[in-house]
Amino acid sequence: MHTIQAKSILSAKNGMNLYRGCQHGCIYCDSRSRCYHMDHRFEDVAVKENGVELLDLALRRKRRPCMIGTGSMSDPYTPIEEELQLTRRALEVIEQHGCGIAIQTKSDRVLRDLDILRRINRRSKAVVQMTLTTMDDDLCRLIEPNVCPTSRRIEVLKAFQRAGIPTVVWLCPILPWLNDTEENIRGIVEACADAGVRGIICFGMGLTLRDGSREYYYTQLDRHFPGLKERTIRTYGSAYELRSAHDRELTALFHRLCAKYGIWHDNDKIFRWLSQLEDPDQLSFFQQEAI
């Protein structure tokens, strides 16, 4: 861990990352890619020590409250958050300004901030987004080693359901020969239905690899799944997009199951809803459009 002084904190679309890098060790993480020009080791997380102050200044300049997104590049509940509490302090600022929050994580540490998220949701809108990749906790511990397993994440989703806070799940990535099975996709969607998840974001069955993330992924395949690196290279070469051989049938299954359980599954519409502060409980738009 090391500290840096950030020049700004909000993107043009009101996205925010208080940390740069992550300690969760997910073998497929795109944020390791060289195109993001990270000049330090990924696990040596850069802490934007002035991030909360910059957020307060940015929100003071807003003409009206808005939705803030966080977690797209670095998990806001990476382990050092327990000590530093930058995410919690940022949520307090968001609450003070009457803004909403769409927070994306893999960690059960988000439950620590249930009190603030409940208050934000009563006043404006709070959405908790959780990434799920596999229903097999043993596989989860290999591909996402330093974060709570899927079974615990489902418990977290249920806790937010009980608290009246809407949830969205990111079903990605789907790794060829590891979690690209009907049993896995069916299990995740059914668990989401049981947990009252409002929507599932899915970009199809596969993953993307860029320079930087590709090398790390292959290193971890060699470590945990002997022979799979060579099989992947033979099949995909240096392609950016690695689509599962079962992409078509699994994607169709995903949409059928979501429709069956009344779970939103149109990415564009979910993203629009995540970005809209007004009328968080107005679901008719989605309900009228057979998502």
Buried (B, 14 or more C-beta within 10 A) or exposed (E): BEEEEBEEBBEEEBBBBBBBBBBBBBBBBBBBBEEBEBEEEBBEBBBBBBBBBBBBBBBEEEEEBBBBBBBBBBBBBBBBBEEBBBBBBBBBBBBEBBBBBBBBBBBBBBBBBBEBBBBBBEEBBBBBBBBBBBBBEEBBBBBBEBBBBBEBBBEBBBBBBEBEBBBBBBBBBBBBBBBBBEEBBBBBBBBBBEBBBBBBBBBBBBBBBBEBBBEBBBEBBEEBBEEBBEEBEEEBEEEEEBBBEBBEEBBEBBBEBBEEBEBBBBBEBBBEBBBBBEEBEEEEEBEEEEB
